[in-house]
Amino acid sequence: MNWGEIKQAVLHKLDGPDQDLAEEYKSRMIPAANEGLYLLATGGKPIYRQEEVEVTEDTPLLQLSSLPCFWELDRLYQHQEEGLRPIGSYVRQGDTLILAPGRYRVAYWALEEPVTGDTPDDHTFTLCPEALSLLPLYIASQLYKHDNAQLAVIWRNEFESGRDLLQLNHRERRRQPGTAEFESLPWAGWGRGQ
């Protein structure tokens, strides 16, 4: 679904208001859409991204907030002679990682790009289609909560039920077998060693 299709789905849920009311609703959709996108990306069907970064001795810091739409760090890999290797030897202070010089792949959970008044109708989203199909329910529930609270609650409940199913499916997929690797190093005490 693109942004234009989502707006049309919301207006359809609101029983196709007249043109003047439709324009008012369209302007009020933006904050509700961003809230819904945030809820779906953080608690429904997360967006997984990976970025390659270069860390030098001059700049050993990586600002996680500089990654596109960063939400939460998943894993960190370092490019080494034998290939890409997961690492755990870094220091995190807030949204800053202190890393040894080298090339890294940062795997993280991302947020959706927020919509604005300038977002074109043909704008597509990164969220999966099953998550995006719930967005009109959330937007309609937010727009109608003062006009028809009963209907708004029904739509919000449908949204939350769908989001719960997305969370359940996501958790089930993450439980599938995979591989893990770690390296146990002797502890050198605070302030010593790596």
C-alpha positions, -999 to +999 in steps of 0.1 A: +000+000+000+012+035-008+004+067+012-025+076-012-041+041-009-039+043+029-056+077+029-083+064+007-088+034+029-092+057+059-117+079+041-136+048+031-138+036+067-152+071+076-180+065+051-166+088+024-171+122+040-179+152+018-150+170+001-146+197+027-145+172+056-122+149+036-096+176+033-098+183+070-094+146+078-064+143+054-045+170+073-053+153+106-041+119+093-004+127+094+002+126+132-021+095+135-003+078+107+031+085+123+019+071+156+005+040+139+037+035+119+058+037+151+035+012+169+037-012+140+075-009+136+083-012+173+056-037+184+042-054+154+064-063+125+098-048+129+119-034+101+153-050+099+182-030+084+220-034+080+245-006+073+282-008+066+303+017+086+340+025+087+356+034+121+390+051+122+414+059+150+405+095+146+368+088+150+363+057+171+327+067+178+296+055+160+264+075+167+236+050+164+212+079+158+230+087+126+219+054+111+188+058+089+156+055+110+175+037+138+154+023+167+173-006+184+206-023+179+204-060+171+240-072+163+273-058+154+297-076+129+333-068+121+349-074+087+380-095+094+404-114+072+384-146+077+352-129+068+323-112+087+324-120+124+299-111+151+315-091+179+306-081+214+338-061+223+325-026+222+315+001+247+280+017+245+273+050+261+238+061+253+234+060+216+272+060+210+293+030+204+331+032+210+347+008+186+382-004+176+392+009+141+378-012+112+349-019+090+316-030+106+282-041+097+255-028+120+223-048+121+194-030+137+157-026+140+145+005+123+115+028+124+095+038+093+102+071+076+076+096+091+050+111+067+047+148+063+024+172+045+048+169+015+047+131+014+035+122-022+006+098-026+028+073-044+052+070-014+057+034-005+066+021+030+092-003+042+068-021+066+054-054+053+020-054+036+003-073+065+014-045+089+005-017+066-030-031+061-036-023+098-026+013+095-060+026+082-077+011+113-054+030+136-057+063+117-095+060+115-097+052+152-077+083+161-097+106+138-131+094+150-124+091+187-142+124+194-170+120+168-180+084+174-161+068+203-178+035+200-168+030+164-133+043+172-129+017+199-140-011+175-113+000+150-086+003+176-094-031+190-092-045+154-058-028+150-045-041+184-057-077+176-039-076+142-008-061+159-009-089+185-009-115+156+020-098+140+040-099+172+032-136+177+042-145+142+074-125+146+083-142+179+076-176+164+099-169+134+127-158+157+125-191+177+136-210+146+170-227+149+200-207+139+236-204+150+253-184+177+289-177+184+307-161+214+342-157+226+350-159+263+379-137+273+395-135+307+384-105+327+411-079+331+393-057+356+377-023+352+397+000+331+422-026+319+422-047+288+397-044+260 
